[in-house]
Amino acid sequence: MRNCVVLVLAVAALVCGCGGSGTAAPRSTNPEDLVLRTSDMPRGYKYGDDSGCGVPTAGEGNWPKLEPLFDAERPTSCVMQLEWVWHGEPPYSSSVTSGAYAFRDEDGARRAFEARDELATYAASLTAKAGERFDLGDQAELVHGQGLNHPAVGVVWRERNVVAVLVVEPAQDGAVRELAHKQQQKLEQPSQASPQERENDPELQLEDPSVKLPVYWLGRAFDPPGALPPLELDLVSVGRDGPGQSIQLGYRTGVTLDTWEPAAWKRFKRTRLGRLIWDSPCAHKRVVDVDGGRAEIFQGYGLPNPVKRPCPKRPPDRVIAHVYYETVVVAVNMPYCYMCARPAPAGSPYNTVEAIETVVRSLRLR
């Protein structure tokens, strides 16, 4: 992570007293309500891994201004990474960072604004090279410099007892100006984020206009009959990861669905990785008719692979499936690497032929 914010899912509102060094009583603020959210951005942005709220510390690294400031003032903060994950051109930039640091009083915020170059680096990996005055809030500066991977531009500004940071990378002056003014509206009129606004929408990438393939899935949540535990969608990847599949879906409790174009699947099945589990004389196959296609369910063995005769005396320890539709193939619980083909843990609820048959019969077109 770029900084050392103590991560929490929600930050309690600051209870601000009337103390301070002769300053006006500060506004009571919760920094989580003062940053841009995915709902403030065009569809196609999600929260990045370095997003979080809490009490910032600067004990690691070289922060000669921020370390004593944070130790003395104990501000609360929220920094949201907003990353463009669709395949088209982003409406602003591929990475937008929105941060807010709430201090007890204006004196603390003024000290933070004086350390704005460090703060831009700490919050958004922007190394400042040039700055110019910017008309926003009580004090503001437009900062140009180098980001983590590209030139970046940001605004650091103070609104009473809050210092805000807005950085876009790659640099786009028009975008940073527009988004900084949008965040300023939150500083002037804070609004509490709903539970849905705090989390990434698992269906976001499936709505990418570039996704043309049919998507077969179990829905956002799937509660099968009987003793099988419910499943909840928590991972979606479109065309970026993996050995060649077009879409990856991951469900909590241990079910993965990988959608392949038929030609790519045919090539993959010939590779060593593509032959794991199912392509063995010791594997057992069951063919099941499903709505719109057919499924081949394989009960086989994890490592070592490939398993050859004589077959192990122990029972098979891995169950996977290949589901063939007219225009796509869906692989269920496919190993993603050689070491990923270890035997499944004992008692894994979705590692039986009956459980996987329930899954393939329940797949539906999104």
C-alpha positions in Angstrom: 0.0 0.0 0.0 1.1 3.5 -0.7 0.3 4.8 2.8 -0.3 3.5 6.3 -3.9 4.4 6.9 -5.4 2.1 9.5 -8.2 0.6 7.4 -11.8 0.4 8.7 -15.0 -0.1 6.9 -16.7 2.9 8.4 -15.3 5.9 10.4 -17.2 7.3 13.4 -18.1 10.9 13.0 -15.7 13.4 14.5 -16.9 15.0 17.7 -15.4 18.5 17.5 -15.2 20.8 20.4 -14.9 24.5 20.5 -11.2 24.5 21.5 -8.3 25.6 19.3 -6.0 28.5 18.9 -8.4 31.3 18.4 -10.1 29.7 15.4 -13.8 29.5 14.6 -15.5 26.4 15.8 -14.9 23.7 13.1 -17.6 21.8 11.4 -18.2 18.3 12.7 -17.2 16.0 9.8 -16.8 12.4 8.9 -14.1 12.1 6.1 -16.0 9.2 4.6 -18.7 11.6 3.6 -16.3 14.1 2.1 -14.7 12.0 -0.7 -15.9 11.0 -4.1 -17.6 7.6 -4.4 -18.2 5.4 -7.4 -21.8 6.8 -7.5 -20.3 10.2 -8.2 -18.4 8.9 -11.2 -19.6 7.7 -14.6 -20.4 3.9 -14.7 -17.2 2.0 -15.2 -15.2 3.0 -12.1 -14.6 0.8 -9.1 -12.8 1.2 -5.7 -9.1 0.2 -5.9 -7.3 -1.9 -3.3 -5.7 1.0 -1.6 -9.0 2.6 -0.6 -9.7 2.9 3.1 -10.7 5.1 6.0 -9.2 5.5 9.4 -6.5 7.2 11.4 -3.4 7.9 9.2 0.1 7.3 10.4 3.4 8.2 8.7 5.9 6.1 10.7 7.1 4.2 7.7 9.0 6.0 5.0 10.3 9.6 4.8 7.6 12.0 5.9 9.4 14.8 7.8 6.3 17.0 7.9 3.5 14.5 8.0 4.8 12.2 10.7 4.9 14.8 13.5 1.7 16.3 12.2 -0.2 13.1 12.3 1.3 12.1 15.7 0.2 15.4 17.2 -3.1 16.0 15.6 -4.5 12.5 15.1 -6.8 13.4 12.2 -9.2 11.0 10.6 -9.1 10.4 6.9 -10.6 8.6 4.0 -8.8 8.0 0.7 -10.7 6.4 -2.2 -9.0 5.0 -5.3 -11.4 5.1 -8.2 -10.2 2.9 -11.0 -11.6 2.6 -14.6 -12.2 -1.1 -15.3 -14.1 -1.0 -18.5 -12.2 -1.5 -21.8 -13.3 1.8 -23.5 -11.7 5.2 -23.1 -12.3 6.5 -19.5 -14.4 9.7 -19.3 -11.9 11.3 -16.9 -8.7 9.2 -16.4 -7.9 5.6 -15.6 -7.1 6.5 -12.0 -8.8 9.1 -9.7 -7.8 9.4 -6.1 -10.1 11.4 -3.7 -9.0 12.0 -0.2 -10.1 14.0 2.9 -8.3 14.6 6.2 -10.4 16.0 9.0 -8.6 17.8 11.9 -9.8 19.0 15.3 -9.5 22.6 14.2 -8.3 24.9 11.4 -4.8 25.2 12.8 -4.2 21.5 12.2 -5.6 21.8 8.7 -3.4 24.8 7.9 -0.3 22.8 9.0 -1.5 20.0 6.7 -1.9 22.3 3.8 1.6 23.6 4.3 2.7 20.0 3.9 0.6 19.6 0.7 3.4 18.3 -1.5 4.0 15.5 1.0 0.3 14.9 1.4 -0.1 14.6 -2.4 2.5 11.9 -2.4 1.2 10.2 0.7 -2.4 10.0 -0.5 -2.0 9.5 -4.2 1.7 8.9 -5.1 1.9 12.3 -6.8 5.4 13.6 -6.6 5.0 17.4 -7.1 7.2 19.2 -9.6 5.2 22.5 -10.1 2.3 24.2 -8.4 0.0 27.1 -9.0 -2.7 28.9 -7.1 -6.2 27.4 -7.5 -9.5 29.1 -6.5 -11.2 26.6 -4.2 -12.1 26.5 -0.6 -10.0 28.6 1.9 -6.6 27.7 0.4 -5.8 25.6 -2.7 -3.0 24.6 -5.1 -3.0 22.9 -8.4 -0.1 20.4 -8.4 1.6 18.9 -11.5 4.1 16.1 -11.2 4.8 12.4 -11.6 2.3 9.7 -10.5 2.9 6.1 -9.8 3.1 5.2 -13.5 2.3 8.4 -15.5 2.4 12.1 -15.2 -0.4 13.2 -12.8 -2.1 16.4 -11.7 -4.0 17.1 -8.5 -5.5 19.7 -6.3 -4.8 20.0 -2.6 -7.1 22.4 -0.7 -8.4 23.4 2.7 -12.0 23.9 3.7 -11.9 25.1 7.3 -10.7 22.1 9.3 -10.5 19.6 6.4 -7.8 19.2 3.8 -8.9 17.5 0.6 -6.8 15.8 -2.1 -8.0 15.0 -5.7 -5.5 13.5 -8.1 -6.0 12.1 -11.6 -3.4 9.9 -13.4 -2.6 10.1 -16.3 -2.8 13.9 -16.0 -5.9 15.7 -17.3 -6.3 19.3 -16.2 -9.9 19.6 -17.2 -10.8 16.4 -15.3 -9.0 17.4 -12.1 -10.6 20.8 -12.0 -14.1 19.4 -12.5 -13.8 16.6 -10.0 -12.2 18.9 -7.4 -15.2 21.2 -7.6 -17.5 18.2 -7.3 -15.7 17.1 -4.2 -15.9 20.6 -2.8 -19.7 20.3 -2.9 -19.4 17.4 -0.5 -17.3 19.4 1.9 -19.9 22.1 1.8 -22.8 19.7 2.1 -21.7 16.4 3.5 -23.8 13.3 2.8 -23.6 9.9 4.3 -22.7 7.0 2.0 -25.2 4.2 1.8 -24.0 0.6 2.3 -24.2 0.0 -1.4 -22.1 3.1 -2.1 -19.3 1.8 0.1 -18.8 -1.4 -1.8 -17.9 -2.3 -5.4 -20.8 -3.6 -7.5 -19.9 -7.1 -8.4 -21.8 -6.8 -11.7 -19.9 -3.7 -12.8 -17.5 -5.4 -15.2 -20.3 -7.5 -16.7 -22.0 -4.3 -17.8 -18.9 -3.2 -19.8 -20.2 -2.4 -23.3 -17.3 -4.4 -24.8 -18.7 -7.6 -23.3 -20.5 -9.3 -26.2 -20.5 -12.9 -25.1 -23.5 -14.4 -23.3 -22.8 -14.8 -19.6 -24.1 -17.9 -17.8 -24.1 -17.5 -14.1 -25.9 -18.3 -10.8 -27.0 -14.8 -10.2 -25.5 -12.4 -7.6 -26.6 -14.8 -4.9 -27.6 -18.5 -5.2 -29.2 -20.5 -2.4 -29.6 -24.1 -3.6 -32.0 -26.5 -2.1 -30.9 -29.0 0.4 -27.8 -28.8 2.6 -25.5 -27.0 0.2 -24.4 -23.5 1.5 -25.5 -20.4 -0.3 -23.2 -18.7 -2.8 -22.5 -15.0 -3.3 -20.8 -13.4 -6.2 -17.6 -11.7 -5.1 -15.2 -11.7 -8.1 -15.6 -10.7 -11.7 -12.8 -10.3 -14.2 -13.3 -9.6 -17.9 -10.5 -10.4 -20.3 -7.6 -9.4 -18.1 -6.5 -12.4 -16.1 -6.2 -16.1 -16.5 -4.9 -18.5 -19.3 -7.3 -17.3 -22.0 -10.9 -17.3 -20.7 -13.0 -14.3 -21.6 -14.9 -13.9 -18.3 -14.2 -15.2 -14.7 -16.8 -15.3 -12.0 -16.0 -16.3 -8.4 -18.5 -17.2 -5.7 -17.8 -17.3 -2.0 -17.8 -20.8 -0.6 -15.9 -22.2 -3.6 -17.4 -22.1 -7.0 -15.7 -20.5 -10.1 -17.2 -20.1 -13.5 -15.0 -19.3 -16.5 -16.5 -18.4 -19.8 -14.5 -19.4 -22.9 -15.0 -18.7 -26.6 -15.1 -22.2 -28.3 -11.9 -21.7 -30.3 -9.9 -20.5 -27.3 -11.3 -23.4 -25.2 -10.3 -25.9 -27.9 -6.7 -24.6 -27.8 -6.6 -24.5 -24.0 -7.8 -28.1 -23.6 -4.7 -29.3 -25.5 -2.3 -27.7 -23.0 -1.0 -29.4 -19.9 -2.9 -26.9 -17.7 -6.0 -27.4 -19.7 -5.9 -31.2 -19.3 -5.6 -31.2 -15.5 -8.1 -33.4 -13.5 -10.3 -34.5 -16.4 -7.8 -35.9 -19.0 -6.8 -39.0 -17.0 -7.7 -42.7 -17.3 -8.5 -42.5 -13.6 -11.2 -39.8 -14.0 -14.9 -40.6 -14.2 -17.2 -38.6 -16.4 -21.0 -38.0 -16.1 -22.9 -36.3 -19.0 -25.8 -34.1 -17.9 -28.3 -32.3 -20.2 -28.7 -28.7 -19.2 -31.0 -25.9 -20.4 -29.5 -24.9 -23.8 -26.5 -27.3 -23.8 -24.8 -30.2 -22.1 -22.4 -30.6 -19.2 -19.6 -33.0 -18.7 -18.8 -33.5 -15.0 -15.5 -35.1 -14.1 -14.5 -36.7 -10.8 -10.7 -37.0 -10.7 -7.5 -36.4 -8.8 -5.5 -33.4 -7.8 -1.7 -33.5 -7.6 0.3 -35.3 -8.9 -0.9 -34.7 -12.4 -1.4 -36.2 -14.8 -2.7 -39.2 -12.9 -1.9 -42.5 -14.7 -2.6 -46.1 -14.1 -2.4 -47.8 -11.7 -5.1 -45.4 -10.3 -4.7 -44.3 -6.7 -6.5 -46.4 -4.1 -7.9 -43.3 -2.4 -11.2 -41.9 -3.6 -11.2 -39.1 -6.2 -10.5 -35.7 -4.7 -11.5 -33.1 -7.3 -14.7 -32.5 -9.2 -14.9 -30.1 -12.2 -17.3 -29.6 -15.1 -17.3 -28.4 -18.7 -20.6 -26.9 -19.9 -21.1 -26.6 -23.7 -23.5 -24.0 -25.0 -24.0 -23.0 -28.6 -21.6 -20.0 -28.5 -19.6 -20.4 -25.3 -18.1 -23.0 -23.0 -18.3 -22.6 -19.2 -15.7 -24.3 -17.0 -16.7 -24.9 -13.4 -14.0 -25.0 -10.7 -11.2 -25.1 -13.3 -7.6 -25.2 -11.9 -5.8 -21.9 -12.7 -2.3 -23.3 -12.2 -0.5 -26.6 -11.7 -0.3 -26.1 -7.9 -4.0 -25.1 -7.9 -4.8 -28.7 -8.8 -4.1 -29.9 -5.3 -6.8 -32.2 -3.8 -9.7 -30.1 -2.5 -9.9 -29.8 1.3 -11.9 -32.6 3.0 -15.5 -31.7 3.3 -15.6 -29.0 0.7 -19.3 -28.7 0.0 -19.0 -28.0 -3.7 -16.5 -30.7 -4.4 -19.0 -33.6 -5.1 -20.6 -34.8 -8.3 -24.0 -34.0 -6.8 -23.1 -30.5 -5.9 -21.6 -29.7 -9.3 -24.6 -31.2 -11.0 -26.7 -28.8 -9.0 -24.5 -25.9 -10.2 -24.6 -26.8 -13.9 -28.3 -27.4 -13.9 -28.8 -24.0 -12.2 -26.7 -21.9 -14.6 -28.8 -19.3 -16.4 -28.2 -16.6 -19.0 -27.7 -13.2 -17.4 
